[in-house]
Amino acid sequence: MSQPTKLVTALLAVALAVTLSACAAASPAATADRSSPAAVDELEGSITVYAAASLTATFTELAEEFEAQNPGTAVALTFSGSSDLVTQITEGAPADVFASADEKNMAKLIDAELVDAGAPVAFATNTLEIVVPSNNPAGVTSFADLADPAVKTVICAPQVPCGAAAVTVEEAAGIDIAPVSEESSVTDVLGKVTSGEADAGLVYVTDVITAGDAVEGIEFAGASEAVNTYPIAVVKESAAADVASAFVAFVTGSVGQGVLQAAGFGAP
């Protein structure tokens, strides 16, 4: 091989090596593949979720599943009437996520600037159903029966989502119920019925399903007049916003929706 030919060959080899080296340095694979599970940071941290009482069974299940899928996390749950939870959060309770049984109570946190206006995501719906003890001692068969003074009826207080829905149904039907008590959460209403303290109550369809054979559910036509939409959002002051956001995504995702709909909740 002639001297010029050798020189050209050597120069080409050097140029090729430099080009390959530059390509390798610029390749995403040479740094980190963010689509790879191993490259994604694992979630770590604890959150407190404030959720409507009617979500007790489903959110307990979802919290356990979320922790199983994210071993570095812990989810504490607080259940009560949505209006009571809003009061607690506005007074400084350390909530990271709020799940309400209606949009009205979520709006209160937005107005208080504790939740961003565009943050809440609707994740479920629910409707009312009459609930009576399994032996139905008062012989209740219709919504109108709840207005009978001889029937001991229990409903939620008007400021609670299930109570607001009851008021809407009463007005639509032209029926005025005189309850023996007004409770601060739907689970309290259910408790009065299952214990025999009340002949009937107005709860959500999901609560009747949860109670099983201890009660009987009675559907009524006017229930469609008051369908509650459930929103969920991260509270602004959350100290673990990444975990809180991941939990919201979990509830609104395929796993969360599957659990909720299996429990009787409607799609958002």
Salt bridges, closest charged atoms under 4 A:
ASP116 OD1 - LYS236 NZ 3.34
GLU183 OE2 - LYS192 NZ 2.84
